[in-house]
Amino acid sequence: MIKRRNLLKSATALAALPLIASTARASTPVSLTDPAVVALKYVEDATDATRVDKMGFKGNAQICSNCRFYAKTDAVWGGCALFQNKLVKGEGWCNGWVPLAN
């Protein structure tokens, strides 16, 4: 029979797992040969991409750091939800770009 104290300890440990996993995932830069990266045409320097006007934003204004899926981690890198929270450059771009919600 499981005691309430042990059950609470186990539940607390299980609840913390997603937090630990999410910080671990966002520490690896995305591989430029990853199939998702290739499919979305990600580039580390947005000026290297052919960007078209999208959702009311000029193509040249679209960069990872102003995308809804980007989460800044430092001055250069941030996690991207489209790439399983792996790191992408803030000055990068991909076809999945969506503007930040206001």
C-alpha positions as CSV (number, residue, x, y, z in Angstrom):
1,M,0.0,0.0,0.0
2,I,1.3,3.4,-1.0
3,K,1.5,6.0,1.8
4,R,0.2,9.5,1.1
5,R,3.6,11.1,1.7
6,N,5.3,8.9,-0.9
7,L,2.5,9.5,-3.3
8,L,2.9,13.3,-3.0
9,K,6.7,13.0,-3.4
10,S,6.3,11.0,-6.6
11,A,3.6,13.3,-8.0
12,T,5.9,16.3,-7.3
13,A,8.8,14.7,-9.1
14,L,6.6,13.8,-12.1
15,A,5.2,17.3,-12.3
16,A,8.8,18.7,-12.5
17,L,9.8,16.5,-15.4
18,P,8.4,18.7,-18.2
19,L,10.2,21.7,-16.8
20,I,13.5,19.9,-16.7
21,A,12.9,18.5,-20.2
22,S,12.0,21.8,-21.8
23,T,15.2,23.5,-20.5
24,A,17.3,20.6,-21.7
25,R,15.8,20.7,-25.2
26,A,16.5,24.4,-25.7
27,S,20.3,24.0,-25.3
28,T,21.1,22.4,-28.6
29,P,21.3,24.4,-31.9
30,V,19.1,23.1,-34.7
31,S,20.9,21.0,-37.3
32,L,20.8,22.6,-40.8
33,T,20.4,19.1,-42.3
34,D,17.4,18.3,-40.1
35,P,14.5,17.4,-42.4
36,A,12.1,19.9,-40.7
37,V,14.8,22.6,-41.1
38,V,15.2,21.8,-44.7
39,A,11.4,21.7,-45.4
40,L,10.8,25.1,-43.7
41,K,13.9,26.5,-45.5
42,Y,15.5,27.8,-42.3
43,V,18.5,30.1,-42.7
44,E,20.7,31.5,-39.9
45,D,20.9,34.9,-41.6
46,A,17.5,36.1,-42.9
47,T,19.1,38.3,-45.5
48,D,20.1,35.0,-47.3
49,A,16.4,34.1,-47.7
50,T,13.8,35.1,-50.3
51,R,11.1,36.5,-48.0
52,V,7.8,37.7,-49.3
53,D,5.3,40.0,-47.6
54,K,3.2,37.9,-45.3
55,M,0.3,38.7,-42.9
56,G,0.8,42.4,-43.3
57,F,4.5,42.4,-42.7
58,K,7.1,43.2,-45.3
59,G,9.4,40.3,-46.1
60,N,12.5,42.2,-45.0
61,A,11.0,42.7,-41.5
62,Q,10.5,39.0,-40.8
63,I,13.2,37.4,-38.6
64,C,13.0,34.7,-36.0
65,S,13.2,37.1,-33.1
66,N,9.8,38.6,-34.0
67,C,8.1,35.3,-34.7
68,R,5.4,33.8,-32.5
69,F,7.3,30.5,-32.2
70,Y,10.6,32.0,-31.0
71,A,11.6,32.2,-27.3
72,K,14.7,34.3,-26.7
73,T,17.4,32.6,-24.5
74,D,20.3,35.0,-25.0
75,A,21.4,37.9,-27.3
76,V,21.9,35.6,-30.3
77,W,19.9,32.4,-29.8
78,G,16.4,31.3,-28.9
79,G,14.3,28.2,-28.8
80,C,11.8,27.6,-31.7
81,A,8.6,25.6,-31.2
82,L,8.6,24.6,-34.8
83,F,12.0,22.8,-34.3
84,Q,11.1,21.1,-31.0
85,N,12.5,24.1,-29.0
86,K,16.0,23.6,-30.4
87,L,18.0,26.8,-30.7
88,V,17.8,29.1,-33.8
89,K,19.4,32.4,-34.4
90,G,17.3,35.5,-33.7
91,E,18.4,37.0,-37.0
92,G,17.4,33.8,-38.9
93,W,14.2,33.0,-40.8
94,C,12.0,30.1,-42.0
95,N,8.8,29.7,-44.0
96,G,6.9,29.0,-40.8
97,W,7.3,32.6,-39.6
98,V,4.2,34.0,-38.0
99,P,4.1,37.5,-36.4
100,L,4.0,37.9,-32.6
101,A,0.5,38.4,-31.2
102,N,-0.2,41.9,-29.9
